[in-house]
Amino acid sequence: MKTIGYFDSYSFLDAFRGKEFQGKWPNVREMFHITVLRYPENACFHAFSPVEERFTYTEAEKKIEAVARFLASKGVGKGDKIAVSGKNSPEWAIAYFGIIYAGATVVPLDYLLKDNEMETLISFGGVTKLFIDTERIDAIDKDGKLGLEKFALESGTSYPFVLDMDGPEFVYERAEGSDVAAILFTSGTTGTPKGVMLTHDNLISDCYLAQCNMNIYSTDVFYAILPIHHAYTMLAVLYEATSVGAEIVFGKKLVVTQILKELKQGKVTMFLAVPMLFNKMIGALMSGVRKKGIVVYGLIRALMGFSGFVKKVFGVNIGKKMFGFLLSKLSLESNRICICGGGPLPASTFRMFNELGIDFVQGYGLTETSPITHLNPVEAYRETSVGKLFPEEEVKIVDPDSDGNGLIFIKGPMVMKGYYNNEEATKEVLTEDGWLNTGDVGHQDKDGYLYLTGRAKNVIVTEGGKNVFPEEIEDHFQLYDDIDTICIIPYVIDKAMKSEGIRAVIYPSENYAKSVNRDKAAIEKHMNEIIEEVNRSLQSYKKITKVTVTDKPLPMTSTKKVKRFEVIKEFREN
């Protein structure tokens, strides 16, 4: 199997070390400024709606510095925590970097949180000021109990607008590598919230070390469609792009038609998304090909197989020329690389994109690891792996079973400082010598490629004492168009023996439900037929033995992951 060494991704920093920064890594402010020095006139931030906006790196930094001066004039400095929340936009990014340029810690918040949930995190995090979209600016801290000072990410209100901010020059106190640059809340609107403290060294080291597994260029165009408050988009788009002088196109709606339009308009070369979106795209494309007839479909699939073989064995990508007419339907004709993260992806989706000529890779990581720890090198990808570890990173598998699968522990410069004001939770996952318990189960091969089985906390213990990971079973359903979402959960078979059965909770797709006039009996019959089909391919102890079809959408996160705990809470005892 083909292997590859690491790319030289950050030796250019040597020319700036001792001048623009000291030590091994620049801080976030220094990283952005170095890019401005290298690529002053490159396009930096770009949005098409509601009106087109475009900033070069020089223009973006001027706005960022003005925001920093404004905040400094308000007394903001080192140790202060300032939140930003809203739809993806250049203004969001300018506020984010402006907070860091002022020397403060940025707290990105999920815009889909309810008002009281956001206020809980603001209070817990000691946040004193908030940048937010105008439609919610009055609702947050409406009664003034938090004493929150608010700023607008859009014009047209009485609140200070981010692009109009400025203030007198101030003396900037340099942030050290160990200072907390950002606090990201992973969840937790009940109980004690988990605010992941990521230092300047965490974020910058992860940004450059990730590039050791993937070359990115100043000519690339990244697409920010997933929420930027999430660690995945924050690092893999906002940081990766600005570290090399690439352009970022901001998308605001997770609507396929809008996405396809903006991919084409922006001539996007780097498209990062989650499995659900890629599955929908490839599913719709193949469905369209199928409608051309069995002969055409068979021919296309055969040519795709040949293209994939040539690419994998000889390293030659013939797919892009062969299938340009198909890629244009997905607005990917300009695309260079697609990256999937945020959840498991079927090997079939991974394989088909590569066969069509797209360099499609998977990554892995956690918010607690800044977040990326593994990426599949384009030149040596492995379809069933989530990627190869980075330089300066260590991985160990703890308590492996007979198949070599055990708890995955990670150590390296990208591992978080800890959870904000939550020492107990920090000690649960972080050892004194710096090893992070990811909570994931899997194994690593001799070349440093990681293979996931599932989340340890999600494991289902069957009657025969076998451990089953829901994610493994859910993978089999990702290309069934008639299913919108599926969640595999346990149900109790024997309380005394603590044995569990495997239950599927299914929300059918809107198109399928309409096609049978929402006939409940017909829907349940068809869903059970799909379950039976998948069961035939599963080992006996992994077979689904209980099926629930629901007529309401399953609860989802802003990055389109099913909230498994909420599904279990609602359906487990029903």
Secondary structure by P-SEA (a helix, b strand, c coil): cbbbbbcccccccccccccccccccccaaaaaaaaaaaccccccbbbcccbbbbbcaaaaaaaaaaaaaaaaaacccccbbbbbbccccaaaaaaaaaaaaacbbbbbbcccccaaaaaaaaaaacccbbbbcccccccccccccccbbbbbccccccccccccccccbbbbcccccccccccccccccccbbbbbbbcaaaaaaaaaaaaaaccccccbbbbccccccccccccccaaaaaacbbbbbbbccccaaaaaaaaaaacccbbbbcaaaaaaaaaaaaaaaaaacaaaaaaaaaaaaaaaaaaaaccccccccccaaaaaaaccccccbbbbccbbbbaaaaaaaaaaccccbbbbbcccccccccccccccccccccccccccbbbbbcccccccccbbbbbcccccccccccaaaaaacccccccccccccccccccbbbbbcccccccccccccbbbbaaaaaaaccccccccbbbbbbbbccccccbbbbbbbbbccaaaaaaacccaaaaaaaaaaaaaaaaaaccccccccbbbbbccccccccccccaaaaaaaccccc
